[in-house]
Amino acid sequence: MKIFGLTIAKEIYMTVIIVIVAFIIEKMLKALVKKTFNPKKKHKKFEERKVSTIRSLLCSIIKYVVWILAILSLLGVYGVNTAALVTGLGVLSLVVGLAFQDILKDVLVGISILFENWFAVGDFVKIDNFTGTVLSIGLKSTRMQAYTGEIKIISNRNISEVINYSLDKTLAVVDIPVSYETKLDKAEKILQVTSATLKEKIPSLIDEPEVLGVQELADSSVVFRISGRCKPAKHFEVERQMKKEFKNALDKNGIKIPYMQIEVHNDK
């Protein structure tokens, strides 16, 4: 084949064509999947979070299938008997199965995650001591991001236990210490009055927080516990806001929260 007077080998231009076609097909199929499984649209059979997960998984499948077919086509261009290769794979299926058993486990667990509703894209979960938001779920791995920005990629086969904070309402629990010199009835009353105002100040709270009473007689303080139901995955945020409000209320009423102090004596 001649282009601009230059003779180009069949293998070269066919390679370029196959790669371009594969790239276009992958983009078109992914665009179709994203349009069909749009979380913002109403899907009668699937909830929003599951739609996002299906979309992520299908895009992953499309990528693998398109490029595997593209590689087989390229091998055919360079004279490799792909039909015999595929047949040979059937004969060597046992060997291949053993070699890629981990990949097979990843795929099977990935399917289980989707259909057994372990978690979905956008959920706030804890997996193996790592807590964060699920960014994507693929055939081989799940990608998560912590609130501080770290991204962790976990092989699906290694996911055995999951704590999902997004499936139902969560509980915000706050422990407030006061000194032993404090009148406990007065401190408890202040905490109760403050709790009654928090639902209006903290939108993520579902109910008015409840002062449960004295939780612990610690070494240098008496600890009160307060809890309140909040929206899914919002408990950390709510706990921070509750601590701020209780601290301000105690300060206004002259009640100190004990803290460690070190006395230094300078002998002359």
Long-range contacts (C-beta under 8 A, 24 or more apart in sequence): 10-77, 11-77, 11-78, 14-74, 14-77, 15-74, 15-77, 18-70, 18-73, 18-74, 18-77, 19-70, 21-70, 22-66, 22-67, 22-69, 22-70, 25-66, 26-62, 26-63, 26-66, 26-67, 29-62, 29-66, 30-59, 30-62, 30-63, 33-58, 33-59, 33-62, 34-59, 49-120, 49-121, 49-122, 49-123, 49-166, 50-114, 50-117, 50-120, 52-120, 52-121, 52-122, 53-113, 53-114, 53-120, 53-121, 53-137, 54-114, 55-121, 56-121, 56-136, 56-137, 56-138, 57-110, 57-114, 57-137, 57-138, 57-139, 60-136, 60-137, 60-138, 60-139, 60-140, 61-139, 64-139, 102-155, 102-157, 103-140, 105-156, 105-157, 106-139, 106-140, 106-141, 106-155, 106-156, 106-157, 107-139, 107-140, 107-156, 109-156, 109-157, 109-159, 110-137, 110-138, 110-139, 110-140, 110-142, 110-156, 113-137, 113-142, 113-156, 113-159, 118-159, 118-162, 118-164, 119-162, 119-164, 119-166, 120-166, 122-166, 123-164, 123-165, 123-166, 123-167, 123-233, 124-164, 124-165, 124-166, 124-232, 124-233, 125-162, 125-163, 125-164, 125-165, 125-166, 126-162, 126-163, 126-165, 127-154, 127-159, 127-161, 127-162, 127-163, 128-154, 128-158, 128-159, 128-161, 130-154, 165-232, 165-233, 165-235, 166-232, 166-233, 167-232, 168-232, 169-206, 169-229, 169-230, 169-231, 169-232, 170-229, 170-230, 170-231, 170-232, 170-233, 170-234, 170-235, 171-227, 171-228, 171-229, 171-230, 171-235, 172-205, 172-209, 172-227, 172-228, 172-229, 172-230, 172-234, 172-235, 172-238, 172-239, 172-242, 173-225, 173-226, 173-227, 173-235, 173-239, 174-209, 174-225, 174-226, 174-227, 174-239, 174-242, 174-243, 174-246, 175-215, 175-216, 175-223, 175-224, 175-225, 176-223, 176-224, 176-225, 176-226, 176-243, 176-246, 176-250, 176-257, 177-218, 177-221, 177-222, 177-223, 177-224, 177-257, 177-258, 178-221, 178-222, 178-224, 178-250, 178-255, 178-256, 178-257, 178-258, 179-220, 179-221, 179-222, 179-255, 179-256, 179-257, 179-258, 180-220, 180-221, 180-222, 182-222, 182-255, 182-256, 184-214, 184-222, 186-253, 186-255, 187-222, 187-224, 187-250, 187-255, 188-213, 188-224, 190-249, 190-250, 190-253, 190-255, 191-224, 191-226, 191-246, 191-249, 193-249, 194-245, 194-246, 194-249, 195-226, 195-228, 197-245, 198-228, 198-241, 198-242, 198-245, 201-241, 201-245, 202-230, 202-238, 202-241, 202-242, 202-245, 204-230, 204-231, 204-234, 204-237, 204-238, 205-229, 205-230, 205-238, 206-230, 206-231, 209-242, 220-258, 220-260, 221-257, 221-258
